[in-house]
Amino acid sequence: MYYVEDLTLEDVGARMGLASGRKRASRLVITGLNRIAAVFARWNYGEVTKAQQWADATKTEEESR
């Protein structure tokens, strides 16, 4: 709801019926993001740094071969 419906954390908490609203919703969002990150880490996608992106983008045709 926070990312897809662009709701505030207060609104997310209210829709979920959380008494502590924003604080609890914030913890749930962070927990969810950490779980998603853990899945991607297990899949070993790896992260590309900005330096790697720049190096790849600026390679000449000759270097690519």
C-alpha positions in Angstrom: 0.0 0.0 0.0 2.8 2.4 0.8 4.6 2.0 -2.5 1.8 0.8 -4.8 -1.0 3.0 -3.7 1.3 5.8 -2.6 -0.3 6.0 0.9 1.3 7.6 3.9 2.5 5.4 6.7 -0.3 6.8 8.8 -2.9 5.7 6.1 -1.3 2.3 5.8 -1.5 1.8 9.6 -5.1 2.9 9.7 -6.1 0.6 6.8 -4.4 -2.3 8.6 -6.1 -1.5 11.8 -2.9 -0.9 13.7 -3.2 0.9 17.0 0.2 2.4 16.8 -0.3 3.5 13.1 2.8 5.1 11.6 5.4 3.5 13.8 4.2 -0.1 13.3 3.5 0.4 9.6 7.1 1.7 9.2 8.5 -1.4 10.9 6.4 -3.6 8.6 7.6 -1.8 5.5 11.2 -2.1 6.5 10.8 -5.8 7.4 9.2 -6.5 4.1 12.0 -4.7 2.2 14.6 -6.7 4.1 12.8 -9.9 3.3 12.7 -9.0 -0.4 16.4 -8.0 -0.3 17.3 -11.4 1.3 15.5 -13.2 -1.5 17.5 -11.3 -4.1 20.7 -12.0 -2.2 20.0 -15.7 -2.3 19.3 -15.6 -6.0 22.7 -14.0 -6.3 21.8 -11.3 -8.7 24.6 -9.2 -7.4 24.7 -5.5 -7.5 26.4 -3.4 -10.1 28.1 -0.3 -8.8 28.0 3.1 -10.5 31.6 2.7 -11.4 30.9 -0.7 -13.1 28.0 0.8 -15.0 30.1 3.7 -16.2 32.9 1.4 -17.2 30.5 -0.8 -19.2 28.8 2.2 -20.8 32.1 3.8 -21.9 33.7 0.7 -23.3 34.8 1.0 -26.9 33.7 -1.7 -29.5 37.3 -3.0 -29.5 37.3 -3.5 -25.7 34.0 -5.3 -25.9 35.4 -8.0 -28.1 
